Every structure is written in structure tokens, then in C-alpha cells.
Amino acid sequence: MPSQTIQWFPGHMAKTRRLISENLKNVDAVIEILDARIPYSSQNPEIRRLCEGKPFIILLNKASLADQRVTKAFSEHYTNKNTVCIETDCISGYGLQKIAPAIRALCEEKLNRYEEKGMSGRSLKAMVVGIPNVGKSSLINKIAGNKKAKVENRPGVTLNKQWVDTNIGIMLLDMPGVLWPKFEDATVGENLAITGAIKDDILDIESIAMALCGRLRQYYPKELCARYKIDTLPSPEDMDNYDLLSLIGKKRGFCISGGEIDTERTANMLIDEFRMGKIGRISLDIPNF
């Protein structure tokens, strides 16, 4: 079964690009939140272009679900003179204490100018951007200490900009999640679908699960076999991803009449277990730099 080409660009995402451009002049820095499991796939190329010249913070969020070695490699790769990369988890609060010091360090010259003008103590402002369902609102609420941004575990919830005050001296502008018009690399679209950045109800869940089978087979075969009690993992030549999905369903007892495997139920289970971290700490983007 061939992989599907995934494209998804609702009208509100075009609006988000306009909002980003219009509000850049009102902020001192930009915080881009990436999914630590897919740092490359979740980095919207248009955001860097739109925000060029602004001090930049990259948060590798959901780090507790990702392969630690891979996350560390991406963190080192993204860090440079104008960019600080921090590993975070908005559920546990891991890494969040590093955000304010990093923004102040990047904006040191501006803060010094404020102090010279007798404006010390003035709050810095940062725009929070990222793809849908990457954890922007959850992160803001964790920093703010209360629920000020709407949160749901599905993409496309925040549709308008929201200013949120915090107790760390930083005003945050929460922007709606924005994808880009076309995924040049099919792998990027698949990774976004697997992690939930694209709405499940517009996708062929079995095709997405097959793509996940391929990633797990290639990068995390031990975790795959341990979770689904597979004694020996056949090679792709001997068993394609659809048959591997069927094998997982068989191991879970997802059979229907005539002994046929319910691959749709298996696909939903596999995707859910990946997203909840039950298969292990898995990264789908493997660095090649």
C-alpha cells in the first residue's frame, strides 16, 4: 500500500502568517516550540523567514517522549549566537526555568538601554509560535501558573492571538498553530500526522500507522518487539509495513470474523500508544548533520 501525500493548510493558518508579520514589531523575541520527537519536521520554514532578525528561543517540547540522545544532538545543532535551544516538557515543567534567563540574555542590550532610560523592570515581550498541537498553550499556562490559554489535545484549537502575563517578567503572545502550504518531503507530512499535528479525521489512519511501523522497524526494533511481543522481526523484504501492522494486531488479538485482523483498530491503538510514550522514548527525526 503506497504512502499518502499529506497536505493540510486551513484558511486560519494563512491568517496566522499575517498575524505573525503584523505583531513582530510589538515583541522583543520569538519562542518557537518544536516537537522534540520531530524537531526537523515540526520546524515551520516560514516562521524563521517571517521572524528573521529577532532573538530566537527554540523549545524542544515533549522531550520526555523523545530519544534523549537524539534530542541532545538537535539541541546542540540549533544553538548559536542569536538562538538558544532548550529541552522542555510542559506537563512536568522540565526546562521551563531556563526560558526567562535565556530571553534576558539574548535581549541584554535592549534591557541595558531600558535601564539607562530609567525603565528598569520593564517586562520583555515574546511571541510564541509553532505548529498545531505542539504544546504552545499548555506551556504558556504552566509558566503563567493558571489556565489563561485554551488547551485541548487536538490541532487547531487556538485560532486567535492571546496576550498572557506571567510571573517571570515576560509577556507572552500566544499565536495560533501554523503549518505551511506544502510539504516537499513526504516524510515530514507523515511525521506530523503520526504525532498529531494534523487532524486525524482527515487522514487514512492505516497509512499513517504503516509509516510509523516503518520508522519503528528502522530505528527502534527492540522497543517495537518488546512492546508487541514479537520474537523475530522480519525484514522489509519478507514482511512489508502493512503485514507488520497486521502482525501487531494479531499479537493484540484484534481479530474479526474469519480470523481477519482489524487493521483499523490496530492502527488507532499503535498511534495512540506511540503518542502516549508506551512504546518507549521514540524520535522520528534522526539527525544527519
Protein Blocks (a to p, Z undefined) as FASTA:
>chain_A
ZZdddddddfklmmmmmmmmmmmmmpcbdcddddfklmmlmmcfklmmmmgoiacdddde
hklmpcfklmmmmmmmmpcfkbccddddfknopoklmmmmmmmmmmmmmmmmmmmnopgh
iacdddddddehiopmmmmmmmnopafbccddbehklmcdcddddfeopacddddddddf
bdfblklmmmmmmnopacfklccfklmmmmmmmmmmmmmmmlmmmmnopabacdfklocf
klmmmmmmmmnopacehhiacfklmmmmmmmmmmnopnoccdfbdcfZZ
